[in-house]
Amino acid sequence: MSEAALERELDRTKRFLRLVLETGHVNGAYVDTDLRHTWVHNSAPEPPTEEIIGKTDADLFAGSVAEPTMDVKRAAIETESRVERDITFIKPWGQNRYRTAAEPLYDDDGTVEGAMFAAIDSSDRYRLLNRTTDAVYTVDADWQITFWNDKMATRTGVDPADAIGHTLWAVFGDAIPPEMKTRYRAVMETGEPVEFEQHVPDPFDYWVEIRVFADDDGLTIYSRDVTERKADEHRLRTQRDSLDLLNQVLSHDIRNDLQLVMAYADMLADAVDDEHAETVGTILDNAEHAVELTATAREISAVVLSTDERTRRVDLRPVLERELDATRATSEEAAVSVDGSIPQVTVLANDMLDSVFRNLLSNAVQHSDKAVPDVTVSTETNENVVVVRIADNGPGISDAAKERVFGKGEKGLESDGTGIGLYLVRTLVEDYGGTVWVTDNDPAGAVFGVELPLVTQQSAHHD
């Protein structure tokens, strides 16, 4: 390459360097072995370039600004190698973040005569983090805090100047729980993000929802205060537990009193004449019905107050056969049969599936107006669902009543002809992702249909 070509190439390199320096928010400098500036490109308006030449950073800036940059240059000279560091400066208008690097400079004899230094302003990213609604902080690979936004400062009472440059463990001290440390270290090691809720004990004493992300610089932690929500959840749990206890106590005491009423009614039945025997029978029937209501109410409370919303795999045949046997045992006057066979299928449900069929079978027997209640159960399966139909020979249900029989009408549970058992059936089946309905039987009566998802149909809340 000719001398003219070399000069042209050198000129292009200088122009390109100037273009990069002037458009990239880059500060650059050469320093001698005493760290005095021999050349500088300063992207900031102050101080002027002519005031920088011949001076060290300590001559120009406060120690909190000068020492980190001088350390990078000094390390490059002493180690004769490239040194890279991230530096955060706390200034009155906010936090400034720089990616810095330095390499040694040599004279013609190969002796170190200084260092070249570059600093790229990466503050924009951190300014965006400061505008988020979450408290945010970042740490480097050595767990030193490199950014601490205003919301983090407000929540903890720790100013950025007292946090940045210190390790995360030093700032939080014993207030950072061991399990929290373990999760942070796992993200640092694997790079896999995590999200979790954590209570941070005294002196902070708050609940936070934390999201942790890894990058080449270390970790970024987003922290959202959920203390109020956790307090609401605790209050609701306490109320739920109190209601559950009240329900258990009331159900127990009411059932005991009703058992006593039924016992005395039985005694009266043997002592009264035929004229009053019907009255005693009415007392017994209503007492037995009230006992059934307490059982159904207990099942409804188990659904309403339950904290477990997940379904699981339940084999249909044993559940349905168990309830059919129980209905035959308690209703000897009824003819309860199965049309065909019950398939060996697995559905998405839970332990309350028994209540679905128990209430439907009981409803079919109790509301019959025939001398012999006739109840027939049939099933049908396809690729995704199983349908169980329970048909009776009772008086049937009018079209108007079909709309409210499961408690969907304006009166809800007070609708004429409806009971809380059917409300419980609808609630459970819909929780399982299924449907329930009623149609007319031929020639008389009603048919209740229950459609349940098979395990091959994946549900958002099954395990």
Secondary structure, 3 states (H helix, E strand, C coil): CCHHHHHHHHHHHHHHHHHHHHHCCEEEEEEECCCCEEEEECCCCCCCHHHHCCCCHHHHCCHHHHHHHHHHHHHHHHHCCCEEEEEEEEECCEEEEEEEEEEEEECCCCCEEEEEEEEEECHHHHHHHHHCCCEEEEECCCCEEEEECHHHHHHHCCCHHHHCCCEHHHHHHHHCCHHHHHHHHHHHHHCCCEEEEEEECCCCCEEEEEEEEEECCEEEEEEEECHHHHHHHHHHHHHHHHHHHHHHHHHHHHHHHHHHHHHHHHHHHHHCCHHHHHHHHHHHHHHHHHHHHHHHHHHHHHHHCCCCCCEEEEEHHHHHHHHHHHHHHHCCCCEEEEECCCCCCEEEECCCHHHHHHHHHHHHHHCCCCCCCEEEEEEEECCCEEEEEEEECCCCCCHHHHCCCCCCCCCHHHCCCCCHHHHHHHHHHHHCCCEEEEEECCCCCEEEEEEEEECCCCCCCEC
